[in-house]
Amino acid sequence: MSRQQQLTQLASQVLRAARAQDWQAVQQADSALARELPQLAALGPWSGAELEALERLGTAHAMARGLCHEASEALEQQIAQLREGRDGWLAYALQDGASPLEARP
């Protein structure tokens, strides 16, 4: 497989995983990128087509980073909402007389 094909494949892996919100696959793709990119660079000067593929890889990585950031912010908002409602849930559970840890039939 040529360097251009390898770069294109790496870009596809990173972006596909991020769009699917498969964060484990994003981590694996990012690790593959960190491992393979220096090896590819060590093979010598980049051709014009390889530089274009490298730029597309950078763009894909930036997009994936943006999607990760958006998902992280959404999760932070959900956690904040859960924290805000915690006191109400506890009051309801105490009023109901049931322990939040007890299973109901």
N, C-alpha and C positions, 0 to 999 in steps of 0.2 A: 504494500500500500504506500502510495506517495505521501510526502509530508503534507501536501495540500489536502489530500483525502483524509489524513489523520486529523488535521486541524478542523476540517469540516465536520468530521465525526464527533470530535470533542465538543464543538459548538452545539451540535444537535443534541448531544447527551445532556449538557448543562441546561439548555433551554427547555427541552422536553420534560425533564425532571422538575424544573421550577414551575412550569405551566401546570403540571399535574399536582403541584404542591406535595410532591414526594420528597420530603426533606432529607431522608436517608439517601435516596438516589442523588440528590443535589450534592450532598457531602461526598459521596463516592465519586461523582463526576468531577468535583472540585479537586479531590485528592489525585485522581488520574491526571487532571490538567497540571497540577503542581509537579507531578512525577514525570510526565511525558514531555512537557514543553521544554525544559532544559536539555533533555536528550535530543529533541528535534533541533533545537538551536545549535547544538554542538556539531551537527552534520555539515555546517558550512553556511555561506551566505544564502539569504532567502531570495527566491526568484520573485518577479512581480506578482505572479498568481498566488504564490505562497504568502506574500505580504498582504494581499487582499484577503486571503483566507484567515490570516492571523488577525487582521482588523475585524473581520466578521466574528471571530472567536471572542475578541475583546468586547464587541457590542453585545454578543449573546451573554457573556459573563456579567456585563453591567446590567442587562435586563433581568437576569436571574437574581442578581443582588437586589435590584429594585423590588422584585416580586417577594423575595425573602423579607425585605424590610416592611413591605405592606402587610404581609402575613403576621409579622412580629407585632406591628402596631395594632392590628385587629385583635390579636390574642391579648395584648396588654389591656385593651379596652374591655374585653370580655372579663378578664380577671378583676379589673376595677369595678365593673358592674356587680360581679359576684361578691366582692368585698362590701360594696355599698348595701347590698341586700342581706348580708349576714346577720345583722342585729335583728332584723324583722323575722328572719327564719327562726332564729333562736327564741325570740319572744313567742312566736306562734307555737313552736314545739313545747315550750314550757307551759303555755296556756292550755295546750291540748293534753298535757300530763304525760306525754310519751317522751321517752328518751330518743334523741335523733339516731342513736345507734341501735335501738330495738327494731326488730323486724315486725311488721304488721301482718296479720293473717290475710 
